[in-house]
Amino acid sequence: MKRTETKNALAGKNAAELQTELEALLKEQFGLRMQRATQQLTNTSKLKDVRRGIARVRTLMGQKAAAARVVPGKDKEGAMG
């Protein structure tokens, strides 16, 4: 899957789905780290891909949380007065 397809697929998910995706990626990362430690990991680039996937999910979760905290139109009304 291409990077933009992955970003679009993740962007369409809600917070609960992103949390589930993050947990799955963290479990996959743990498994890959154990394989690397026991010299069983054959595709070493997979570890890098999973790490970047985790970063993408965490970034989206942060962006969605920040967007939920900002209420449009409220910031200027409170300053006048």
C-alpha positions as CSV (number, residue, x, y, z in Angstrom):
1,M,0.0,0.0,0.0
2,K,1.3,3.4,-0.8
3,R,2.0,6.0,1.8
4,T,-0.8,8.4,0.8
5,E,-3.3,5.5,0.7
6,T,-2.2,4.6,4.2
7,K,-2.6,8.2,5.4
8,N,-6.0,8.5,3.9
9,A,-7.1,5.2,5.4
10,L,-5.9,6.3,8.8
11,A,-7.4,9.8,8.5
12,G,-10.9,8.2,8.0
13,K,-10.8,6.4,11.3
14,N,-12.2,7.6,14.6
15,A,-10.3,7.8,17.9
16,A,-11.2,4.3,19.0
17,E,-10.2,2.7,15.7
18,L,-6.9,4.6,15.8
19,Q,-6.3,3.3,19.3
20,T,-6.9,-0.2,18.1
21,E,-4.6,0.3,15.2
22,L,-1.9,1.7,17.5
23,E,-2.2,-1.3,19.9
24,A,-1.8,-3.7,16.9
25,L,1.2,-1.9,15.6
26,L,2.8,-1.9,19.1
27,K,2.3,-5.6,19.4
28,E,3.8,-6.2,15.9
29,Q,6.8,-4.0,16.9
30,F,7.3,-6.1,20.0
31,G,7.2,-9.3,18.0
32,L,9.7,-8.0,15.5
33,R,12.0,-6.8,18.3
34,M,12.0,-10.3,19.8
35,Q,12.7,-11.8,16.4
36,R,15.6,-9.5,16.0
37,A,17.0,-10.3,19.4
38,T,16.9,-14.0,18.7
39,Q,18.4,-13.6,15.2
40,Q,15.1,-14.8,13.5
41,L,14.2,-11.5,11.8
42,T,14.7,-11.9,8.0
43,N,13.1,-8.6,6.8
44,T,14.7,-5.9,8.8
45,S,13.0,-3.1,7.0
46,K,9.7,-4.2,8.4
47,L,10.8,-2.9,11.8
48,K,11.3,0.6,10.3
49,D,7.9,0.5,8.5
50,V,6.1,-0.4,11.7
51,R,7.9,2.3,13.7
52,R,6.8,4.9,11.1
53,G,3.3,3.5,11.2
54,I,3.2,4.0,14.9
55,A,4.4,7.6,14.5
56,R,1.7,8.2,11.9
57,V,-1.1,6.9,14.1
58,R,0.1,8.9,17.1
59,T,0.4,12.1,15.0
60,L,-3.2,11.7,13.8
61,M,-4.4,11.0,17.3
62,G,-2.8,14.2,18.5
63,Q,-4.2,16.2,15.6
64,K,-7.7,14.9,16.3
65,A,-7.4,15.6,20.0
66,A,-6.2,19.2,19.3
67,A,-9.0,19.8,16.9
68,A,-11.5,18.6,19.4
69,R,-10.2,21.0,22.0
70,V,-10.5,24.1,19.7
71,V,-14.0,25.4,19.4
72,P,-14.4,27.6,16.4
73,G,-15.7,31.2,17.1
74,K,-15.2,31.0,20.9
75,D,-11.7,32.3,21.1
76,K,-12.4,35.9,20.1
77,E,-15.7,36.4,21.8
78,G,-14.2,35.7,25.3
79,A,-11.4,38.3,24.8
80,M,-13.9,41.1,24.1
81,G,-15.3,42.3,27.3
